[in-house]
Amino acid sequence: MMQAPDRVRVIPLGTSAGRPTLSRAASALAIATEGAWILCDCGEGAQTTALRAGLSLSRLDAVLVTHLHGDHFNGLPGLLGTLGLEGRERPIVVVGPPGISGLLEALARAGSLGTGGMPVKVIELQGSGALAWPFGTASVFQVAFHPLVHRVPTFGYRVSLPDRPGSLDADAAVAAGVPRGPMLAELKAGRPVDLPSGKRIDPGPFVGPRRRGPIVAYVLDCVPCEGAVALGTVADLLVHESTYEHARADLAHERGHTTGVEAARIARDARCGMLLLTHFSPSVDPEAVAEEARAVHPNVAAASDLSPIEVGPVESATFGSAATTPAG
C-alpha cells in the first residue's frame, strides 16, 4: 500500500489583485502532494500557469472558489472545458459560495463549458464547517471553510493532510519480543499486539508522538475579520490577501480588502508559522508590503507567481516556521 503523503507544496499561480499584469496572473494557488492537488481560486489563465508549474490537470481533485468576482472565477469555465476535452471521467469537485452552481449551469446551457462525460460535483457553502467529499469522489486532503467579510458572499479555506502515526522504534520493539512483520505494523498504527507467549505489548513505549498533518489556510478577499483568524489558527502557512500597504488602510477597507500589516496581525493572533502575502494591487511594491508586515510577525514572505513553498511534516507538540520553508 502506498504511504500517505506527509507534506504539501504550495504554489502561487496568480498573485495580482483585480487584473493580471505582465508578471502576476489573476488569483490562483495550488496545494499539491506527489499524487494530487487542489486549486484555490481560478482566475484568468490559471490552467496555463498550472501547466507551467508542472501540475497535471488529470490529478486535480477540486477547485475551491472564494467568491464570484471575475479575478477569482473567470478561469474556471476554461479549465472545466479543458478537462472535458481531455476525456476525463473522474469527477471534479467545485466548491464555492451560493450562486456558483447556477452560474455554471447557465454557462453549460450556453455551450460554454464542454465538460463531456466528466461529472462536475458542485458544493455551495453555507456557514462554516468541514467539507464532506461527494459520493463517488475521494481526496487525500481535508478541507474546512468559514465565511469572510467582503463585498459579496466570500469563503476562506483551511486545507490539511491527515495526522500520521509517530515513528516506531522497531529495534526496541524487537528486543521486547515483537517479531518483525505484521505485528510491528500494528504497533506503529497505535494498536497493542499479543505475543505467542500471551504477553501483551502496548505501543506507547515504542511509538513516538503523532505527527500532525500540515495545515494551509487560504484567506482572500476580505477585511480583517474573525473568520480569517479561525481559519489560520496554528496553521503552518497562512496565505492572506494584502492588497494595499498600510498607509492606504481606509481605501482597503472601503473596497473590502486588507493591508499587509493587518494580515500580519491576523497571523500573530492565529499563531501561524508563516504568512504568505498575495493579491497585490498593481500599484504596490509587494516586498515593501511584506517588510512593514514583518514588524508584526517575523516570518512573512511576499508571494511570487510560480515560487513554491514546502510545508510539513509537523510533530504533534509543535507548529511553526521550522516546518515551513521556501522550496529551493
N, C-alpha and C positions, 0 to 999 in steps of 0.2 A: 504494500500500500504506500502511495506517495505521501511523504511527510507534509503536513500542513505548513504553509508559509508563516514566517515569524517577523517579516519586515515588509515595509511598503516603500515605494518610490513615488514621491510627489513631483509632478512635472507641470509647471505653469505652461499652458498652451496659449494663453492670451491674457495680458496684464493691463490693458488700457481701459479707461473709463469712457463710456458713451460711444466712441467710434474707434476703429482701428487706425494706427499710424504705420509708418514705414518700418518701425522697429518693434511695435507692440500690437498684437492682434486683439480682437474683442474677447470678452471674458470667457475663459475656459480653463479647466485644470483637471489633470488626470491623477488618480490614485491607483497605483498598479502594484501587483505582485508578479511573480515569474509567469503565472499562467492565466491571469485575468486582470481586468481593470474596470474602474468606474470613472465616468466623466461627470464632473461638476460644472454645470452650465455649458452652453453650446452656442457661443457667439459665432458670428460670421467667420467662416474659414477654419473652424475648429477641426474638421476632419482632415484638412490638408496639414495643419500643424501637428496633429496626432501622428500622421504618417511620417512626417519629418522627424518626430521623436522616436520612431521605430516601434510604435504601438500597432499591434494587429487589430484591425476593426472586428475581425471574427471573434476575438476574445473579449470584446466589450460586454459586460454584464448589464449595466444600467446607466441611464443618464439622469442626474439629479439636477433639476432646474430650480433656481431660487425664486425667480419671478418672471413675468412675461414681457419685460422691457426687451426691445429688439437686440440690444448688445449682449443679452444673456440667452436669447432664444433663436435668433434668426438662422443659425447654422443647423438647427435640428431637422427641419424638413429635408435638407440636402443629405445629411448623414443617414437618415432613415431610408431615403431613396437609394443611396449607395449600397447599404446593406441588402436592400431588396434586389438590386441589380446583380449583386454577388451571389444570389441564390440562397441566402441564409435561411435556415428553417428553425434554428433555435430561437426561442422567444427573446425579445429585448424588452427590458423594463424601463419605463419612463415615469419619473416621479416629479410632481410639481404642484403649484397652487391651484385652487379652484379655477376652472376655465380652460386648463390646458387640454383636457380631453375634447371639449367642444371645438377648440381651435384646430387640433389635429384632425378631427372628423371633418371639419369644413375644408381643410386642405386636401384630404383624401377624396372628398366628393368632387373637388375641382380638378382632380387628377394630378395634384402637385406632390404626392408622396411616392407612389410606385413601390410599395413595400412587398409586393408579390405574395408569396406564401409565408412570409415571416410574421408570426404573431407579435403584435405590439401590445404589451400589458401596461396600461396607463393607471397610475395611482394618484388621485387627487387628495392632497393633505388637508387635515383639519386639526387644529390644536397642536399638541406635542405628543411624542411617543416614539416607539421603535417600529421600523419597517418590517412587516411580515412579507417575505417573498411570495409572490403569487404562485398558485398551483401550476406545476409544470416548469418552474424555474428554480434555480439554485445559485448560490454565490458563497464564496468564502468570506465575504465582507458582512459585517454587522453595521446597520445604518440607523441612527436616531435623528429626529428632526424637531425643530422648535420654531415658532413664528418669530419674525423680526419686525422692527418698526421702520417702514419705508412708505413711499407714496402710493404703492399698490400692495396687494397681498404678497408677502415675501416669507420664505422659509430658509433657515440655515440648517446645516447638516453636520453630523458627527459620525465619521466613518472609522471603523476599527476592525482588527482581526481578533479572533477568539483567544482567550487565555490558553497558555500551553503548560504542560506539566513541568516541574522543576527537573534539573539534571539528576540522573541516577548515578550513585557511586557503585558501579557494578562490582568492582573488586571487593569492596566491603561486604556487599550482599552475598557474593560467592563465598567469602571467608566465613560468613554466618551460616552457610549450609544451603543457600539457594542455588539450584543447578542453573547453568546457563541455558537460555532458551525461553520458552513462553512465560515461565514464572518471573523472569526479570522484567519482561514487558508488562506483566500485571502490576508489579511493584512500581514501575515508572508511571503507570496510569493512576497510581494512588490507591491501589486495592491490595489488601493483605493476601498472603498465599499460605497454604497449608503444606508443609513438607511431608514426605512419606513417613517420617518418624512420628507424625502427629503434631509437631511443633508448629505454631502459627507465627509467621513473620509479618510484622506491621511495616508499612512503607516509611513511616516517619523518620527513623534514624538514617535512612539511605537515600532519601529523595529531598533535594533542595527546594527552596521556595518556588511557588508557581510564578511563571513569567507572564506578566500582563501583556496582552496584545497591544501593539502600537495604536495610538489614537490620533486622528487628524480631524480638526474642526474647520469647517468652511463657512465663513460669515461674510456674505455680500448680499445686497446693498442695504444699508441701514444707518440710522442714527445710533449713538450709544444706547444700549437697552439691556434689560435683564436677560433676554434670550441669548445674546452674544456671550455673556458670562456663563450661562448654563451650558451652552454647547462647548465652550472652551475649558470647562473645569478639569484641571490636571491633564489636559491634552498634551501630548508630546510636541505637537505642532499646531498652532492656530494660524490659519490663513484668513486674514481680515482685510477688508477694504480700507483704503486710506486715500480717498480721492483728492484731498487738499492738504496743504501744510496748515499748521495750527493757527497762523495769522488770519486765515480765512474760515475759521470755525463757524461763524454766523452764516456764511454762504453755504458751507457744507450742510448745516442743519436745515437751512431753507430748502435745499434740494434733496434732503433725505439721506445725507451721507455722513461720514466720519473722517476725522483727521488722523494722521499717524500717531500723534500724541494720545488721542483718545483711544485708539486701538491698543496702544501700549498700556494704558490704564486698565483696559479690559483684560489684557493678557496677565498683568500683575495681579488683579483681583481674582482671576481664574486660576492662578498659579500654573501657568503654562510653561513648558520647557522652552519653546522657541516661537517667535512671532514672525510670520512671513507676510509682509505688506504687499498689497496688489491693488488693482483697479485705480490706477493713477490717472488723474486728469492730464491731458497733453500739455497743460500749462505749468506743471510742477517738475522739479528735479527729484526723481524718486530717491536717490541716495541722500539728498538733503532732508527729505521727509523721514527717512529711516534714522538719520543721525539725531534729529531732535527727539525722536521716539526713544532712543537709547538712554536718554536722561531719566526715563521712567522704568524701562525694562531693559536689562542688559543684553539680552540675546535677540536682536532684531535684524532682519535682512530685508532688502528690497527685492521683490521677485523680478526676474527677467524671463522673457519667453525662452522656453527650452533649456532652462538651467535647473536641473533636478535637485531634490533634497531627499536623502535617505533617512528613514525613520524605523527604529526598532533594532533588536528586541529590548524589552524592559523588564527588570526584576520587579517582583510583586511589591517590594517595600519602597521602591524608589520611582521617581519620574524626573524628567527634566532634560536639560540640554545635552547631557553626556550621551544620550541615546539618539540624538537628532543632529545629524551632520550633513553639510552640503556634499553632494556627490562629487567625486573628482573627475 
